Amino acid sequence: MSRWTVRRAGPDDADRFLALVEALAEYEQLDPPDRAAQARLVADGFGDSPRFEPYLVDVEGHAVGYAIVFETYSSFLARPTLYLEDLFVLPTARGQGAGGALLRYLAAEAVRRGCGRMEWIVLDWNELARGVYQRIGAQEMEEWRFCRLTGEALQTLAARHVLPEGSPA
């Protein structure tokens, strides 16, 4: 078994982080972020006002996986939720405990912050990940449906917003 460490990624890790994001895009057969999106990822993860927190898992000194998290809030629990946006380990590094190390680290972080839960979404075709999540006790929330508003639909709804009279634009 390889030696791994999990840590919050810092600005010096931006290139390693972006390479892992590109590897996830390749794994999911998606277009990787273009240069502008990469610049936003770096600014939003490593800038003065981060919008998300990037974590890396290193095996024998090499970054082999990453996670992105941020907090949401549950009005019913009256506690934050640690939301896991991405968790990815390079295929060549799987089976060495890196993914489990990331999950355990993030669960401990959620507990440390007083979160009432940790949540994420898994693709229905990703049986490998679904199996891991079942083994750690995660429940798939079948009664909930994920909704998304993007592109033209998002722009159309936003355009229908009317500011109250006298409000700054």
ChimeraX attribute file (.defattr): number of C-alpha atoms within 10 A of each C-alpha:
attribute: neighborCount
match mode: 1-to-1
recipient: residues
	/A:1	7
	/A:2	11
	/A:3	11
	/A:4	18
	/A:5	16
	/A:6	22
	/A:7	13
	/A:8	13
	/A:9	20
	/A:10	16
	/A:11	12
	/A:12	9
	/A:13	16
	/A:14	19
	/A:15	12
	/A:16	17
	/A:17	26
	/A:18	18
	/A:19	15
	/A:20	21
	/A:21	22
	/A:22	18
	/A:23	19
	/A:24	22
	/A:25	14
	/A:26	12
	/A:27	12
	/A:28	12
	/A:29	9
	/A:30	11
	/A:31	10
	/A:32	17
	/A:33	15
	/A:34	10
	/A:35	9
	/A:36	8
	/A:37	11
	/A:38	18
	/A:39	14
	/A:40	14
	/A:41	21
	/A:42	19
	/A:43	16
	/A:44	16
	/A:45	23
	/A:46	20
	/A:47	13
	/A:48	8
	/A:49	9
	/A:50	14
	/A:51	15
	/A:52	17
	/A:53	18
	/A:54	26
	/A:55	24
	/A:56	27
	/A:57	26
	/A:58	19
	/A:59	19
	/A:60	11
	/A:61	10
	/A:62	12
	/A:63	23
	/A:64	24
	/A:65	28
	/A:66	28
	/A:67	25
	/A:68	19
	/A:69	21
	/A:70	15
	/A:71	19
	/A:72	14
	/A:73	15
	/A:74	13
	/A:75	8
	/A:76	7
	/A:77	11
	/A:78	10
	/A:79	16
	/A:80	19
	/A:81	21
	/A:82	24
	/A:83	21
	/A:84	19
	/A:85	16
	/A:86	15
	/A:87	21
	/A:88	22
	/A:89	23
	/A:90	16
	/A:91	12
	/A:92	8
	/A:93	16
	/A:94	14
	/A:95	12
	/A:96	14
	/A:97	16
	/A:98	27
	/A:99	24
	/A:100	16
	/A:101	15
	/A:102	24
	/A:103	17
	/A:104	14
	/A:105	17
	/A:106	21
	/A:107	16
	/A:108	13
	/A:109	14
	/A:110	19
	/A:111	15
	/A:112	9
	/A:113	14
	/A:114	13
	/A:115	22
	/A:116	16
	/A:117	16
	/A:118	19
	/A:119	15
	/A:120	13
	/A:121	13
	/A:122	14
	/A:123	9
	/A:124	8
	/A:125	8
	/A:126	10
	/A:127	11
	/A:128	8
	/A:129	16
	/A:130	17
	/A:131	11
	/A:132	13
	/A:133	16
	/A:134	11
	/A:135	10
	/A:136	11
	/A:137	8
	/A:138	14
	/A:139	11
	/A:140	14
	/A:141	8
	/A:142	6
	/A:143	5
	/A:144	7
	/A:145	7
	/A:146	5
	/A:147	5
	/A:148	7
	/A:149	9
	/A:150	8
	/A:151	7
	/A:152	9
	/A:153	11
	/A:154	11
	/A:155	11
	/A:156	11
	/A:157	10
	/A:158	10
	/A:159	9
	/A:160	8
	/A:161	8
	/A:162	9
	/A:163	9
	/A:164	8
	/A:165	7
	/A:166	6
	/A:167	7
	/A:168	6
	/A:169	7
